[in-house]
């Protein structure tokens, strides 16, 4: 066992809170799992592996409920995942230096959060009228974000949702559903990439305890979201979570580049 009982309990509580909050906006919480794990673990491969497994557990339940409630249609999501799956696999196969990995992750999160927050305050009374884009845009966005998500070890929905909200691709609830499905397939692809690169490392006691924590938190969060959060509320909660995690990561790792 890599952690003391006290530290494992603290980590489980943190993962529970993260899963509850992130699942409410269609995310798995991978970025925050990474940030929390760096406080307790030193094994880089274990950190990436556990974060992806927990991501997968949370979004599996969320995706099921989004489809069950009619917020998701597979035909609308296929263009995004056709390109993202292979590129997430390729991205996960690369061996990045630890500080480069975290600086890339933190920078991406901060930029995504700023775009999304700006959009919620500039909407005015326009509402959520979707815009129509050529289909190739879906393939390009899915592929590029899939590659980035594979590189940094998360599902990628936290990058995709702010972009699609900014572009007004569709209603916020449908974007949250797409983000959840996107994370699901890319987490599976990312795990396959880790296996191929011989980088999968899952300490079983810690992994099982954390999986149970995020399973409970994820189910709680998605059910609260579907009943209570407005479209603008979903966007603002998303932006706040993304920004806080991005800054936290950059403060810790950016100085190592200089």
Phi, psi and omega per residue, in radians:
X1 nan 2.208 -3.048
X2 -1.396 -0.466 -3.064
X3 -2.016 2.667 3.002
X4 -1.245 2.822 -3.138
X5 -1.046 -0.715 -3.125
X6 -1.088 -0.804 -3.140
X7 -1.174 -0.631 3.123
X8 -1.157 -0.689 3.097
X9 -1.090 -0.776 3.109
X10 -1.063 -0.748 -3.129
X11 -1.154 -0.690 3.109
X12 -1.103 -0.715 3.096
X13 -1.107 -0.749 3.105
X14 -1.081 -0.754 3.133
X15 -1.148 -0.644 3.103
X16 -1.074 -0.809 -3.141
X17 -1.112 -0.801 -3.141
X18 -1.049 -0.815 -3.125
X19 -1.086 -0.680 3.128
X20 -1.113 -0.826 -3.113
X21 -1.203 -0.833 -3.046
X22 -1.234 -0.657 3.141
X23 -1.136 -0.410 3.137
X24 -1.202 -0.281 3.092
X25 -2.084 0.322 3.037
X26 1.530 0.165 -3.102
X27 -1.797 2.887 3.099
X28 -1.661 -0.400 3.137
X29 1.688 0.172 -3.042
X30 -0.956 -0.693 -3.116
X31 -1.116 -0.716 3.126
X32 -1.317 -0.549 3.037
X33 -1.063 -0.744 3.095
X34 -1.028 -0.804 -3.109
X35 -1.100 -0.749 -3.141
X36 -1.188 -0.718 -3.105
X37 -1.114 -0.548 3.129
X38 -1.167 -0.332 3.106
X39 -1.368 -0.367 -3.018
X40 -2.080 -0.471 -3.073
X41 -2.058 2.644 3.087
X42 -1.898 -0.286 -3.119
X43 -1.321 1.930 -3.061
X44 -1.070 -0.762 -3.116
X45 -1.200 -0.646 3.091
X46 -1.117 -0.689 3.126
X47 -1.064 -0.840 -3.132
X48 -1.149 -0.727 -3.079
X49 -1.153 -0.811 -3.129
X50 -1.123 -0.725 -3.134
X51 -1.061 -0.747 -3.136
X52 -1.169 -0.713 3.125
X53 -1.101 -0.787 3.136
X54 -1.142 -0.683 3.041
X55 -0.945 -0.848 -3.079
X56 -1.082 -0.727 -3.128
X57 -1.100 -0.798 -3.092
X58 -1.146 -0.874 -3.032
X59 -1.316 -0.327 3.052
X60 -1.064 -0.819 3.111
X61 -1.194 -0.708 -3.138
X62 -1.117 -0.800 -3.128
X63 -1.052 -0.746 3.121
X64 -1.015 -0.801 -3.100
X65 -1.224 -0.645 3.096
X66 -1.083 -0.756 3.114
X67 -1.176 -0.721 -3.126
X68 -1.091 -0.652 -3.134
X69 -1.447 -0.045 3.097
X70 1.452 0.271 -3.138
X71 -1.530 -0.115 -3.060
X72 -2.328 2.403 3.033
X73 -2.223 2.200 -3.025
X74 -1.010 -0.667 -3.082
X75 -1.100 -0.471 3.112
X76 -1.358 -0.401 -3.033
X77 -1.690 -0.380 -3.043
X78 -0.966 -0.785 -3.130
X79 -0.995 -0.608 -3.135
X80 -1.196 -0.727 -3.014
X81 -1.511 -0.354 3.115
X82 -1.051 -0.653 3.125
X83 -1.614 -0.507 -3.064
X84 -1.258 -0.637 -3.055
X85 -1.062 -0.938 -3.139
X86 -1.151 -0.601 -3.112
X87 -1.316 -0.541 3.031
X88 -1.138 -0.671 3.086
X89 -1.083 -0.800 3.129
X90 -1.112 -0.788 -3.135
X91 -1.059 -0.720 -3.133
X92 -1.200 -0.364 -3.120
X93 -1.356 -0.313 3.133
X94 -1.301 2.525 3.085
X95 -1.777 1.666 3.111
X96 -1.491 2.623 2.973
X97 -1.170 2.576 -2.998
X98 -1.014 -0.839 -3.078
X99 -1.206 -0.570 3.076
X100 -1.138 -0.748 3.104
X101 -0.962 -0.895 -3.060
X102 -1.268 -0.595 3.088
X103 -1.167 -0.699 3.089
X104 -1.096 -0.777 3.121
X105 -1.091 -0.904 -3.095
X106 -1.061 -0.766 -3.141
X107 -1.083 -0.753 -3.136
X108 -1.103 -0.702 -3.122
X109 -1.179 -0.747 -3.118
X110 -1.106 -0.791 3.132
X111 -1.082 -0.760 3.128
X112 -1.067 -0.740 -3.116
X113 -1.138 -0.723 -3.139
X114 -1.095 -0.771 3.115
X115 -1.052 -0.786 -3.089
X116 -1.207 -0.746 3.129
X117 -1.105 -0.742 3.118
X118 -1.024 -0.688 -3.099
X119 -1.178 -0.633 -3.102
X120 -1.199 -0.451 3.136
X121 -1.647 -0.117 -3.130
X122 -1.923 0.050 -3.126
X123 -1.179 -0.599 -3.063
X124 1.096 -2.330 3.133
X125 -1.858 0.378 -3.069
X126 -1.178 -0.569 -3.124
X127 1.468 -2.825 -3.051
X128 -1.955 0.965 3.100
X129 -1.368 1.974 -3.115
X130 -1.139 2.591 3.040
X131 -1.822 2.687 -3.130
X132 -1.758 2.238 3.138
X133 -2.129 2.679 3.067
X134 -1.080 2.592 -3.031
X135 -1.082 -0.512 -3.114
X136 -1.093 -0.414 3.083
X137 -1.063 -0.660 3.132
X138 -1.135 -0.714 3.125
X139 -1.152 -0.751 -3.132
X140 -1.137 -0.811 -3.140
X141 -1.114 -0.799 -3.130
X142 -1.063 -0.769 -3.116
X143 -1.170 -0.819 -3.091
X144 -1.170 -0.725 3.135
X145 -1.291 -0.535 3.057
X146 -1.095 -0.759 3.110
X147 -1.088 -0.800 3.133
X148 -1.094 -0.738 -3.121
X149 -1.150 -0.628 3.081
X150 -1.145 -0.694 -3.139
X151 -1.108 -0.742 -3.041
X152 -1.646 -0.112 3.003
X153 1.478 0.487 3.053
X154 -2.276 3.114 -3.043
X155 -1.345 -0.419 3.069
X156 1.723 -0.208 3.127
X157 -1.074 -0.519 -3.137
X158 -1.203 -0.357 3.016
X159 -1.564 -0.695 -3.051
X160 -1.217 -0.759 -3.058
X161 -1.044 -0.829 3.108
X162 -1.049 -0.681 3.126
X163 -1.117 -0.815 -3.104
X164 -1.210 -0.610 3.048
X165 -1.138 -0.701 3.115
X166 -1.120 -0.687 3.139
X167 -1.380 -0.145 -3.060
X168 0.977 0.827 -3.131
X169 -1.082 -0.678 3.109
X170 -2.928 -3.004 3.120
X171 -1.116 2.662 -3.094
X172 -1.015 -0.676 -3.101
X173 -1.166 -0.615 3.111
X174 -1.261 -0.638 3.084
X175 -1.135 -0.695 3.083
X176 -1.084 -0.692 3.109
X177 -1.135 -0.746 3.102
X178 -1.103 -0.753 3.135
X179 -1.025 -0.720 -3.135
X180 -1.127 -0.805 3.128
X181 -1.151 -0.701 3.127
X182 -1.051 -0.769 3.112
X183 -1.119 -0.706 -3.118
X184 -1.020 -0.937 -3.064
X185 -1.233 -0.616 -3.122
X186 -1.311 -0.520 3.063
X187 -1.152 -0.717 3.083
X188 -1.095 -0.786 3.134
X189 -1.120 -0.714 3.125
X190 -1.113 -0.711 3.092
X191 -1.097 -0.687 3.100
X192 -1.099 -0.662 3.097
X193 -1.132 -0.673 3.092
X194 -1.140 -0.700 3.108
X195 -1.095 -0.799 -3.126
X196 -1.059 -0.685 -3.127
X197 -1.488 0.123 -3.126
X198 1.003 0.736 -3.112
X199 -2.050 0.039 -3.138
X200 -1.318 2.185 -3.109
X201 -2.484 1.873 -3.073
X202 -2.174 1.641 3.020
X203 -1.072 2.030 -2.835
X204 -1.172 -0.638 -3.125
X205 -1.165 -0.845 3.114
X206 -1.100 -0.751 -3.105
X207 -1.090 -0.786 -3.120
X208 -1.119 -0.744 -3.139
X209 -1.113 -0.726 -3.117
X210 -1.258 -0.621 3.096
X211 -1.081 -0.765 3.106
X212 -1.078 -0.721 -3.131
X213 -1.084 -0.814 -3.093
X214 -1.311 -0.479 3.086
X215 -1.099 -0.800 3.130
X216 -1.179 -0.829 -3.129
X217 -1.106 -0.707 -3.129
X218 -1.125 -0.719 3.126
X219 -1.172 -0.634 3.096
X220 -1.163 -0.815 -3.064
X221 -1.117 -0.786 -3.093
X222 -1.165 -0.612 3.125
X223 -1.229 -0.641 3.062
X224 -1.154 -0.701 -3.107
X225 -1.084 -0.832 -3.064
X226 -1.155 -0.302 -3.126
X227 -1.775 -0.493 -2.886
X228 -2.120 -0.569 -2.996
X229 -1.436 2.325 3.043
X230 -1.408 2.874 3.091
X231 -0.948 -0.799 3.141
X232 -1.195 -0.605 3.093
X233 -1.095 -0.702 3.107
X234 -1.050 -0.782 -3.113
X235 -1.119 -0.749 -3.064
X236 -1.261 -0.677 3.069
X237 -1.100 -0.728 3.106
X238 -1.017 -0.877 -3.097
X239 -1.064 -0.748 -3.122
X240 -1.109 -0.818 -3.132
X241 -1.080 -0.794 -3.112
X242 -1.088 -0.767 -3.074
X243 -1.158 -0.804 -3.104
X244 -1.059 -0.776 -3.134
X245 -1.162 -0.728 -3.140
X246 -1.065 -0.799 3.122
X247 -1.110 -0.739 3.142
X248 -1.015 -0.759 -3.121
X249 -1.210 -0.747 -3.113
X250 -1.138 -0.706 3.131
X251 -1.037 -0.624 -3.098
X252 -1.413 -0.649 -2.943
X253 -1.945 -0.407 -3.093
X254 -1.043 -0.683 -3.141
X255 -1.016 -0.404 -3.110
X256 -1.220 -0.262 3.122
X257 -1.383 -0.230 -3.036
X258 -2.037 nan nan
